[in-house]
Amino acid sequence: MNRPPRKKKAAEPTPDRQEQAAAAPESAATSQDDRNIVSIDQAFQEADVEDKVWLFWERNKGTLIGGSLLAIIAVLGVEGYRYSQRQAEINLQKDYQQAVTETELASFGNAHAAKPLGAFALLEAADDKYEVGDFSEAASLYGQSAVNLIGTPFYGRALLGEAMALIKSGQADTGASKLSQLADDSGALDATRAEAAFNLSLLALAQGNYPEANQWVEKVHTLSADSLWDQRAQSLADNTPELEALRASQPSGESSINVEAAPKEDLPPSEVTSPVDSTAAAMPDTEAQPDAEQAITSIPETGDAEDAE
């Protein structure tokens, strides 16, 4: 039996390499490409300087730009603060120059009491009050100014003014206590401390307390030897028989003052000094010097002084 021959199936074409590569999974292609990846650091090891700079900039430009902006802002902020401070000081000085009367000075000082210029304005206002005899208000203003004048040459002057104003207003004990604190305050000038000690010697004489008066006279000499205040203290002692006798009775070398250092009749009378112009108060007068009893008549008397009389 004759059968027709079978038809052979046409052989499927074998895909070439390009077709195989196109049909391969993406992961396989990636896996094969990994072998050809080269680190950019390795690629630029032999690059020139310009390429290395460019690479560094591309990698760090965000950080560099941000840091530069922060630095610029910081510099502008500091300079702006300094400028505002300078302008504030200029405006403060202008306001101070416009304050003329004691009321304006006190107002300016109270508004800027924490600043040295404000404290100095209070000191000036206190001087004005002292000169017109308003000792209670002067004492208050001196005390306010002293708080913010610590570390300045005017600190001791403010304390001295407060003490003397208190004494003038009838508060002799409180004023004497503040004078004693000032005489022992190392933060004040020695000349101011010597003046405080000198006034304390006058107060002690007014009370008839000659040993204490002599101690303060020696304190003046210790603080400011050969100064105007030392000369006045020695003149006071030489013209007060009780002090002269007390010093003469002391054993040799015990007193710090030379008894012969200040001859009589060569210095002015002793009186409580004014804090407004203590230097002028220390200058010699041309008038004849009265005795020590007349010299202390201007000191406010306490109850002890009345008992002594």
C-alpha positions in Angstrom: 0.0 0.0 0.0 1.4 3.1 -1.0 1.2 6.0 1.5 2.1 9.5 0.8 5.4 10.5 2.4 5.1 12.4 5.7 5.9 16.0 5.6 8.7 16.9 7.8 8.3 19.8 10.2 10.2 22.9 9.3 13.1 23.3 11.7 12.7 26.3 13.9 15.3 28.9 13.3 18.0 29.0 16.0 18.1 32.5 17.6 21.3 34.3 17.1 23.3 35.9 19.9 21.7 39.3 19.6 18.2 37.8 19.9 19.3 35.8 22.9 20.8 38.9 24.5 17.5 40.7 23.9 15.4 37.9 25.3 17.6 37.3 28.4 16.2 38.6 31.8 17.2 42.0 32.8 18.7 40.7 36.0 21.0 38.5 34.1 22.1 41.5 32.0 22.8 43.4 35.1 24.7 40.6 36.6 26.9 40.4 33.5 27.5 44.2 33.5 28.6 44.3 37.1 31.9 42.8 36.1 32.5 45.9 34.0 31.6 48.6 36.6 34.7 50.6 37.7 34.8 52.8 40.9 34.8 56.5 40.0 37.5 57.0 42.6 39.7 54.6 40.8 38.8 56.2 37.5 39.9 59.6 38.8 43.1 58.6 40.5 45.0 59.6 37.4 42.8 62.6 36.6 44.2 66.1 36.4 43.6 68.7 39.1 40.7 70.4 37.4 38.8 67.1 37.1 39.4 66.4 40.8 38.2 69.8 41.8 35.1 69.3 39.7 34.5 65.9 41.3 34.9 67.4 44.8 32.5 70.2 44.0 29.9 67.9 42.6 30.0 65.7 45.7 30.1 68.5 48.3 28.5 71.6 46.7 25.5 71.4 49.0 27.5 71.4 52.2 29.9 74.1 50.9 27.1 76.4 49.9 25.2 75.9 53.1 28.3 76.5 55.3 29.2 79.6 53.4 25.7 81.0 53.8 25.8 80.3 57.6 29.2 82.0 57.9 27.9 85.1 56.0 24.8 85.3 58.2 26.9 84.9 61.4 29.3 87.8 60.3 26.4 90.0 59.4 24.7 89.3 62.7 27.8 90.1 64.8 28.4 93.3 62.8 24.8 94.3 63.1 24.8 93.8 66.8 28.0 95.9 67.2 26.5 98.6 65.1 23.3 98.7 67.2 25.4 98.8 70.4 27.4 101.8 69.1 24.3 103.6 68.0 22.7 102.9 71.4 25.7 104.4 73.2 25.7 107.5 70.9 22.0 108.0 71.6 22.6 107.5 75.4 25.3 110.2 75.3 23.0 112.6 73.5 20.2 112.0 76.1 22.7 112.6 78.9 23.9 115.9 77.4 20.3 117.1 77.1 19.7 116.4 80.9 20.5 119.6 82.6 18.4 120.1 85.7 18.6 117.8 88.7 15.1 116.4 87.9 16.2 115.5 84.3 19.5 114.0 85.6 17.6 111.9 88.2 15.1 110.8 85.5 17.9 109.9 83.1 19.8 108.1 85.8 16.8 106.1 87.0 16.1 105.1 83.4 19.7 103.9 82.8 20.9 103.1 86.3 22.5 99.9 85.2 24.9 101.8 83.0 27.9 103.8 84.3 26.7 106.9 82.5 23.3 106.6 84.2 24.9 106.0 87.6 27.1 109.1 87.1 23.9 111.1 86.3 22.5 110.0 89.6 25.7 111.1 91.3 25.4 114.6 89.7 21.7 114.8 90.7 22.8 113.9 94.3 25.4 116.6 94.3 22.7 119.1 93.3 20.4 118.0 96.0 23.3 118.2 98.6 24.1 121.7 97.6 20.6 123.0 98.0 20.3 121.2 101.4 17.9 118.4 100.5 20.1 115.8 102.3 17.5 113.0 102.6 17.0 113.0 98.8 20.7 113.4 98.2 21.5 110.3 100.4 19.0 108.2 98.4 20.5 109.3 95.1 24.1 108.7 96.3 23.2 105.2 97.4 21.6 104.4 94.1 24.6 105.6 92.1 27.1 103.7 94.3 25.6 100.4 93.4 26.4 100.7 89.7 29.7 102.6 90.1 31.6 99.7 91.7 35.0 99.4 90.1 35.1 103.1 89.0 36.9 106.0 90.7 33.5 107.5 91.6 32.4 104.5 93.7 34.0 105.8 96.9 32.8 109.3 96.2 29.2 108.1 96.0 29.6 106.2 99.3 31.1 109.2 100.9 28.3 111.4 99.7 25.7 109.1 101.0 27.3 108.9 104.4 27.8 112.7 104.7 24.2 113.4 103.5 22.9 111.0 106.2 24.9 112.8 108.8 23.6 116.2 107.6 20.0 114.9 107.6 20.3 114.0 111.3 21.1 110.3 111.0 24.6 110.6 112.5 24.9 107.0 113.6 23.9 105.6 110.2 26.2 108.0 108.5 29.1 107.2 110.8 28.5 103.4 110.1 28.8 104.0 106.4 31.9 106.1 106.8 33.5 103.3 108.8 32.6 100.8 106.1 34.1 103.1 103.4 37.3 103.6 105.4 37.8 99.8 105.4 36.6 99.3 101.8 39.6 98.3 99.6 37.5 98.8 96.5 37.5 102.6 97.0 40.4 105.0 96.4 42.8 105.5 99.3 42.3 109.2 99.2 38.5 108.8 99.6 39.0 106.3 102.4 41.3 108.7 104.1 38.7 111.5 103.9 36.1 109.1 105.4 38.5 108.3 108.3 39.2 112.0 108.8 35.5 112.8 109.1 35.1 109.9 111.6 37.8 111.5 113.7 35.8 114.7 113.8 32.6 112.8 114.8 34.5 111.0 117.6 35.8 114.4 118.8 32.3 115.8 118.8 31.3 112.9 121.1 34.3 113.4 123.3 35.7 110.0 122.4 39.3 110.9 122.2 40.8 107.4 121.9 38.6 106.6 118.9 39.4 110.0 117.4 43.1 109.2 117.7 42.6 105.8 116.0 40.9 107.5 113.0 43.7 110.1 112.8 46.2 107.2 112.6 44.0 105.5 110.0 44.2 108.6 107.8 48.0 108.5 108.1 48.1 104.8 107.2 45.9 105.2 104.2 47.4 108.4 102.8 50.6 109.5 104.4 51.8 113.0 103.6 48.6 113.8 101.8 46.3 116.8 102.4 44.0 114.7 104.5 47.0 113.4 106.6 48.2 116.9 107.1 44.7 118.0 108.3 44.4 115.0 110.6 47.8 115.8 112.2 46.9 119.4 112.5 43.7 118.4 114.2 45.6 116.3 116.7 48.1 118.9 117.3 45.5 121.5 118.1 43.4 119.3 120.3 45.1 119.1 123.8 43.4 115.8 124.6 44.6 114.1 121.5 48.1 115.6 121.9 48.3 114.3 125.4 47.0 110.9 124.3 49.6 110.6 121.6 52.4 111.8 123.9 51.4 109.1 126.5 51.7 106.3 124.0 54.9 104.3 124.1 57.5 105.1 121.6 56.9 103.4 118.2 53.2 102.6 119.0 51.8 105.5 117.2 52.2 105.7 113.4 52.1 109.5 113.4 55.1 111.7 114.1 54.0 114.1 116.8 56.3 116.8 115.5 55.3 116.4 111.9 52.6 119.1 111.8 53.4 122.3 113.7 50.4 124.3 115.0 48.8 127.2 113.2 49.9 126.1 109.7 46.7 124.3 108.6 43.1 125.4 108.3 40.4 124.4 110.9 38.9 121.0 110.7 35.2 120.6 109.7 33.0 118.0 108.2 33.8 118.0 104.5 31.4 118.1 101.6 31.4 115.3 99.1 30.6 117.8 96.3 34.1 119.3 96.4 36.3 117.5 98.9 39.5 118.7 97.2 38.5 122.3 97.7 37.7 121.5 101.3 41.2 120.2 101.9 42.9 123.3 100.6 44.4 125.7 103.2 42.7 128.9 104.0 44.4 132.2 104.6 42.5 133.0 107.8 43.9 132.3 111.2 43.1 128.9 112.6 40.7 128.7 115.6 41.0 126.1 118.2 39.7 122.5 117.8 36.6 123.2 119.8 35.4 125.7 117.2 36.4 123.4 114.4 33.9 120.7 115.3 30.9 122.8 116.0 29.4 122.0 112.5 29.2 118.3 113.3 25.7 117.0 114.2 25.7 115.9 117.8 24.4 112.6 119.0 23.0 111.7 122.4 26.4 110.7 123.6 27.7 114.1 122.7 25.1 115.8 124.8 26.0 113.5 127.7 29.6 114.5 127.3 28.8 118.2 127.5 
